[in-house]
Structures are given as C-alpha cells and as structure tokens.
Amino acid sequence: MFKRNVGGIDRIVRIVVGLGLILGYFLNPEGAYSWLYWLGVIPLATGLLGTCGLYTLLGINTCKR
C-alpha cells in the first residue's frame, strides 16, 4: 500500500480543485478543450486517497505523521 504523504490543507485544496474542474466540464461541455476539465480527477483522487506519486518522487510529505 502507498504511504500517506498528503495531509491537512493540501488534501482539502486538492479535493476542492478536483471537484471544481470536473464541475467545469458539466458547466461548459461544448468548449474547445473541455476534456481538460477531466484532469480534475487526478487532484481529486490524490486528495481522497491521501497519497501522491509525484510527492513520493520529490520526497515531499505534508502529512503530519
């Protein structure tokens, strides 16, 4: 299993940004690059799971544990 490395405010921001991007798709589905809104799945997933692969590679840990 992955070690938690995303915590606190970082998780909240990721979840809010992810949901905001996905919501943006539903508000503007006919836009030229509307498919880019689906990239919001990445911050949403990392926020919900509490782990980020990029943080692991860079040695960053915002989780208090």
DAUR-V21822 format. One record per residue. SS is DSSP state (2 for helix, 1 for strand, 0 for the rest). PHI is phi in radians with two decimals (none if undefined). OMEGA is omega in whole degrees, -180 to 180 (* if undefined). Layout:
{{SS PHI OMEGA} {SS PHI OMEGA}}
This chain:
{{0 none -180} {0 -1.36 177} {0 -1.43 179} {0 -1.19 178} {0 -2.42 178} {0 -2.16 -178} {0 -2.50 173} {0 0.98 -176} {2 -1.09 179} {2 -1.02 179} {2 -1.12 -179} {2 -1.07 -180} {2 -1.10 180} {2 -1.09 -179} {2 -1.12 -179} {2 -1.14 180} {2 -1.12 179} {2 -1.07 178} {2 -1.13 179} {2 -1.10 179} {2 -1.16 179} {2 -1.12 176} {2 -1.08 177} {2 -1.00 178} {2 -1.10 -177} {2 -1.25 177} {2 -1.46 -177} {0 -2.45 -176} {0 -1.25 -178} {0 -1.63 -179} {0 -1.14 -176} {0 -1.05 -179} {0 -2.05 -176} {2 -1.11 179} {2 -1.11 179} {2 -1.14 177} {2 -1.05 -179} {2 -1.21 173} {2 -1.13 176} {2 -1.10 177} {2 -1.11 -178} {2 -1.15 179} {2 -1.14 178} {2 -1.11 -179} {2 -1.13 -179} {2 -1.18 177} {2 -1.22 -180} {2 -1.24 -179} {2 -1.42 179} {0 1.39 179} {0 -2.40 -178} {0 -2.35 -180} {2 -1.09 179} {2 -1.14 176} {2 -1.05 179} {2 -1.09 180} {2 -1.11 -177} {2 -1.57 179} {0 1.30 -179} {0 -1.69 177} {0 -2.50 179} {0 -1.78 178} {0 -1.44 -175} {0 -1.22 -179} {0 -1.17 *}}
